[in-house]
Amino acid sequence: MLPTEELRAVWGPPCQFRKATITLHSGARLTVDARAVEAFQAIDWVMESFGYAPRAKETGAYHCRKVSDEEGLYSMHSYGIAADYNWGTNPYGAELQTDMPAGMVTAIKGIRTASGERVFKWGGDYSGKKDPTHFEVGIAPDDLVAGVNVVDVAPGDAAGVALASPATKIEAYRDAPLEQAESAYGPPPRRRIKIFAFDPMLGRRRQHRITIEVPYEELRPGPHGELISVVDHDTKTGRTYRPVDLDDRTLALNDGLDPLVDDPRFHQQMVYGVCMKVVENVERALGRLLHFDRPLIVLPHAFEGENAFFERKTHSLSFGYFHADPDSPGQNMPGELVFTCLSQDVVAHEMTHAIVNMLRPHYNEPSNKDVFAFHEAIADIVAIFQHFTFPGVLRRAIQDSRGQLGRSGPLVQLAQQFGQATGSGAALRAVGEEGRPPDRSLYEKLHEPHDLGSILVSAVFEAFFDTYEGRIADLLRIATGGSGMLGEGFLHPDLVNRIADEAADTAQMVLTACLRAFEYLPPVDVTFGDFLRAIVTADREANPDDPFGLRANIAEAFLAHGIYPRDTVSLSPESLVWPVATRADSEHRLARLDPDLVHRLLELDAAAWGAERSADGAEEAQAEYEPYSAKLEVIQKDDQLRRYAEENYHLLRLHPDLPIDVEGLHSILHIDANGQPRREIVCQFTQVDGAADAKRRGGMPERGGTTVIFASDGRPRYVIPKPLPHDELDPLTRHAAEARLAATHAFVAACDRRDPMLAWAGADYAAHRMARRFNFAMVHHAIPPRDASP
Amino acid sequence: MSVRVRMYNVGFGDAYLLTFPSGAKALVDCGSIKAGAAGSMTDLVDQIVDDLAAEGAPPRLDVVVATHRHKDHVGGFSRDRWSEVEVGEVWLSWIEDPTDDAARGLQARQRGFAASLGRALVGMHGGDGLAAAAMGVDEVEARLEELADGLGMQADGAQQPQALAALMALNALSNERAMRTLHAGFAGGPARRFLARQAAPLDQNVLPGVTVHVLGPDTREEVMKKMDPPAGKSFFRAAAAGAGAGEAVLPFGRFELDEAQLADHPHLTLAPQLVETLRGLTDEEALLAATGIDSAVNNTSVMLMFEVGDAHLLFPGDAQWGPWEVNMEQGSATRALLEKTTFYKIGHHGSHNATPVEFAEEILPDGFIATASVAEHGRFTEIPEHDLMEMLRGRPGARVLRSDDPPAGLDGVTINPKSVDIVVPT
């Protein structure tokens, strides 16, 4: 056995070596140095013989990390020669605590090279603190070249399993090709995937079958990636369909399967592609990578039914399939099979729900009538704006409409096939009705989340159209010799291309503003008015000059739809921006966050940038290896953020007597007015008043909270509070806080009046009734018929 | 002078006999889905007819009101003894008018929905969706009764959603026999009247000295919408398909993975919890459909206010929020009328959503009498709703009683073996 320093020397450099991933008998996966594959396979064979199963979530090998900053030393995991198995049941500590059979450990330690040298060291043998989860190669790579053997096994050791010919088994491993060895050319930056631009009904036309690009990640059959795992299982019939392997050479070279309704593998491919497109759009807008705590399970054929939903508890997307209405199928065949997973819009909508759930988990509590409507609206906005990222589709729409992108046409309608197949005779939803001015009073009247959400969608698109028209006015003047009046006939392709660029750019700008607004939203109890303020603030930060007047267009469009914040004096964009936290002249100055803490957080986030995505990352996400967990550790160990919140509770509008939770924490990056990159920290503090009347709130906890944005020097920039009422608040804020809780009570009462379930469904339903009513499966199911006539 | 209200203890259901100062009699509903301590529905019908016979031969009712077509309101009319009773007029919801096209369409949808729901539930449990789909309504009814009785509580002590759904589907089945009596089964060949909400009092002479206000059901479209069964027909197809033990709907057979192939993709194994949760949503859907149709039928309720001098007796059937909302509109004549209520038949056996909080707290004047005709059901633990009953009891001068447990010694209240008499002064 070599001492650690020597091991570093003979295996190094850390993190840069040819990696190989092996799948263990339990399905868990390890990434190790390709030269040590056989040795680790020998461990797995021993474990299998002893019936010992490494759990995927508690098992891992390669991870690039330093053990000590001072000396710049890397852990042995960084060299791909150490693996940890089931750390949950083999904890690190002074006492040896392990669930590994002694015979098995002996056998693993008995794995020897051809020359009889032992290969592994076991952490359980350490003289100081014991680390029984840990096995580490203790010899040089050259010694492993001749292969390994399992030697030190007494015949009776392996619980009834005969260890007759270990060599054969090892031989088999040796001949198997290395799984997913790294390409000599490195990974490609993008993956190309064929999809239906809208759905199979519109996809009968060739121009609506397109190829999109999404960020590349290594995929296992499914597709199974870091964020998304497609599992084609039908929960009703119990059938599972063959998974598509997008990393297969043929498919990789052909941008996947051709759009085909008859092949479930194309469905899996399209669902994956559309979901990842949403991920990309959101990541672009937010300027950071998204991470789920666990992969999102996507079931493209989950059940028969006119429904699709995000289910929070199981972190899954379920898509239904159904037969088109036999009497009113629209442009479908009567009885045609309709797959919601083949609708770009339905998939993008549901995926957005999952992402919003991650960004603001408390928006799953319908604490006022806007909350779920906001969820639905954002999902529709993302789904529809995604159409504008399909260049061919966009150019055709511009040619067809002669540049007058209005409120009709496939570009701005949602789920056409679904809507028609369910007998409504129209798309499921659209961004508004052509030629009908918005009705300001509608916002007050509506309750159903999709209907109410449609108002927000319509407002956002009005702002989009206004801005777009402003941006192409000069193009039209140039193309028409100054008149701006287009003549008869086709538009010149050059003009179409230029208009399409403007449309796509404007769409991206508005979508970015809508998504960036999330950084400036309170952690709980959102309203449309909050969203207006957040969007204006976000856009001012990202786009200080506003050359196209987007912010004024947004404010006007929202007002025209009856949406305005109840707490500002004016609708000018300057008044809508959230108040800036620190003013030099203020007596009550909010303290800075310790710049050291800010730097550590920024460093941890920076480490994640540019890192490669892979399915293995997700499996290790809950482990100590993940930067995100490291970040949480920083917060938890030092508790600095919590202490900061406690010390500054008054100016953060937090309740002095309730515990404070630090929930969201991440950095964002944008370019400031001087063209300089600016990095900021967004932090969310929340509180729960456990003494609140849960019955009156329909089972929802009474939450308050504050979002705070810090500059990179720790200076607070924005404080966006949703306080719980308490005595120390100034009278105005306190009044608003009380009104907020009253609004929750009123909303719960309004739902109670309309809910026939409550009378019948028993005490358990009554106690959790808001959650039961507002799970996405049920909300989506209760889509009211568009056409009321029989 | 006074109106006597006799509330029969039918269990979970309604049967109210009103005797007006002129001696004219009206029966509002007669049905039950669970017998109370006073005996079976047949016993109660015997009692009612005997009570009528004791006051004159032949037994006579000037008016029979059937508020809506739910078993707990009309089931008793299926008994034979009604042919002995002479009736002046039968008042029904306009939904029952066989000559009204809109009514027929709406009723067909409601009945069709209830029957489909029943078949789906039977299919989901019997395991044979195709057989269930071909069942006649009578057989569906029998099977639903078995289902509702057979399903116990869930392991965690919560209600079994399918049992609840089965009970509600039962309640909403067509009740054909009872409806035949109402349309043509009484002695004396009574005229039928189909009532709809109207501004002027009902033009009638069978109840002399009584002004009858019809507050529901509405014929306006926005209120009618609440009488339509829920959308989402595919639920029934899905339920039936699921019952056919994996009947292949999708033409993907050749892509199916068998156990051995599945083992090659361990990362595609789903957590059992996920599959369970998704399956459980079907049960929840069934219950959602059942409560939806229940509420739709409740909203067809005839909603009456009988006015005799100062006495204002409100019988809202089981109307839910939609119809109430219309009548409580600020500044309206109907709201002014509701503010005079002296006797209130608590809607829907005391459930939370058939008595608006605003009505109970603000509109009802002090000193009213309110009755809930109800029995402990076992399944429907939230009916009557405790908070609502307490809120009513807490009002100044209020007298609130339940048919299954009337308090002794309440002023103006007499307890009979199978009924309670309440005197409402005019």
Boltz contact constraints between the chains, C-beta under 6 A:
constraints:
  - contact:
      token1: [A, 27]
      token2: [B, 266]
      max_distance: 6.0
  - contact:
      token1: [A, 224]
      token2: [B, 267]
      max_distance: 6.0
  - contact:
      token1: [A, 231]
      token2: [B, 268]
      max_distance: 6.0
  - contact:
      token1: [A, 231]
      token2: [B, 270]
      max_distance: 6.0
  - contact:
      token1: [A, 233]
      token2: [B, 270]
      max_distance: 6.0
  - contact:
      token1: [A, 235]
      token2: [B, 275]
      max_distance: 6.0
  - contact:
      token1: [A, 235]
      token2: [B, 278]
      max_distance: 6.0
  - contact:
      token1: [A, 235]
      token2: [B, 279]
      max_distance: 6.0
  - contact:
      token1: [A, 236]
      token2: [B, 242]
      max_distance: 6.0
  - contact:
      token1: [A, 237]
      token2: [B, 246]
      max_distance: 6.0
  - contact:
      token1: [A, 239]
      token2: [B, 256]
      max_distance: 6.0
  - contact:
      token1: [A, 240]
      token2: [B, 257]
      max_distance: 6.0
  - contact:
      token1: [A, 241]
      token2: [B, 252]
      max_distance: 6.0
  - contact:
      token1: [A, 241]
      token2: [B, 255]
      max_distance: 6.0
  - contact:
      token1: [A, 242]
      token2: [B, 255]
      max_distance: 6.0
  - contact:
      token1: [A, 242]
      token2: [B, 257]
      max_distance: 6.0
  - contact:
      token1: [A, 264]
      token2: [B, 252]
      max_distance: 6.0
  - contact:
      token1: [A, 264]
      token2: [B, 255]
      max_distance: 6.0
  - contact:
      token1: [A, 304]
      token2: [B, 238]
      max_distance: 6.0
  - contact:
      token1: [A, 304]
      token2: [B, 241]
      max_distance: 6.0
  - contact:
      token1: [A, 304]
      token2: [B, 249]
      max_distance: 6.0
  - contact:
      token1: [A, 305]
      token2: [B, 234]
      max_distance: 6.0
  - contact:
      token1: [A, 305]
      token2: [B, 238]
      max_distance: 6.0
  - contact:
      token1: [A, 306]
      token2: [B, 234]
      max_distance: 6.0
  - contact:
      token1: [A, 314]
      token2: [B, 274]
      max_distance: 6.0
  - contact:
      token1: [A, 314]
      token2: [B, 277]
      max_distance: 6.0
  - contact:
      token1: [A, 316]
      token2: [B, 274]
      max_distance: 6.0
  - contact:
      token1: [A, 318]
      token2: [B, 278]
      max_distance: 6.0
  - contact:
      token1: [A, 322]
      token2: [B, 234]
      max_distance: 6.0
  - contact:
      token1: [A, 753]
      token2: [B, 321]
      max_distance: 6.0
  - contact:
      token1: [A, 753]
      token2: [B, 353]
      max_distance: 6.0
  - contact:
      token1: [A, 754]
      token2: [B, 321]
      max_distance: 6.0
  - contact:
      token1: [A, 756]
      token2: [B, 291]
      max_distance: 6.0
  - contact:
      token1: [A, 756]
      token2: [B, 294]
      max_distance: 6.0
  - contact:
      token1: [A, 756]
      token2: [B, 295]
      max_distance: 6.0
  - contact:
      token1: [A, 757]
      token2: [B, 291]
      max_distance: 6.0
  - contact:
      token1: [A, 758]
      token2: [B, 352]
      max_distance: 6.0
  - contact:
      token1: [A, 759]
      token2: [B, 351]
      max_distance: 6.0
  - contact:
      token1: [A, 759]
      token2: [B, 353]
      max_distance: 6.0
  - contact:
      token1: [A, 759]
      token2: [B, 383]
      max_distance: 6.0
  - contact:
      token1: [A, 760]
      token2: [B, 164]
      max_distance: 6.0
  - contact:
      token1: [A, 760]
      token2: [B, 291]
      max_distance: 6.0
  - contact:
      token1: [A, 760]
      token2: [B, 380]
      max_distance: 6.0
  - contact:
      token1: [A, 762]
      token2: [B, 159]
      max_distance: 6.0
  - contact:
      token1: [A, 762]
      token2: [B, 381]
      max_distance: 6.0
  - contact:
      token1: [A, 763]
      token2: [B, 381]
      max_distance: 6.0
  - contact:
      token1: [A, 764]
      token2: [B, 158]
      max_distance: 6.0
  - contact:
      token1: [A, 766]
      token2: [B, 382]
      max_distance: 6.0
  - contact:
      token1: [A, 777]
      token2: [B, 281]
      max_distance: 6.0
  - contact:
      token1: [A, 785]
      token2: [B, 231]
      max_distance: 6.0
  - contact:
      token1: [A, 788]
      token2: [B, 225]
      max_distance: 6.0
  - contact:
      token1: [A, 790]
      token2: [B, 105]
      max_distance: 6.0
